[in-house]
Amino acid sequence: MFVVEDDDDIARLISHNLEVAGFLVRRFSRATPVVSEAEKRPPALFLLDLMLPDMDGFELCRNIRQNTVLRKVPIIILSARTTAMERKRALESGANEYVTKPFSPQDLISRVKGSCGSGR
């Protein structure tokens, strides 16, 4: 799965917990290379932050959904933004789930498993 998070501490925490749960993880701190890298070998799931340095997560989510190779890959948004409007916007952009920070690693893993199945 692809974890797109610019905060290195959070990215490490997410990656560590997912790897311990048996998932293969690739980390990205910027949105720009994500779609082209995913086209080469589509991930089982995208886990996206909304506030990225080069593109917001809404736009990245839309780009993934518009890509014929990637459009069916589940997307979970992980964000510090907690308003109903942000959730609505994320879901309208194509996200399957919206998880707010701070988050429980166990809850995140459960949502990942629910979104992409227990297959890694």
Secondary structure as UniProt FT lines:
FT   STRAND          2..4
FT   HELIX           8..20
FT   TURN            21..22
FT   STRAND          26..28
FT   TURN            32..33
FT   HELIX           34..40
FT   STRAND          46..48
FT   HELIX           57..66
FT   TURN            68..72
FT   STRAND          75..79
FT   HELIX           84..93
FT   STRAND          97..100
FT   HELIX           105..116
//
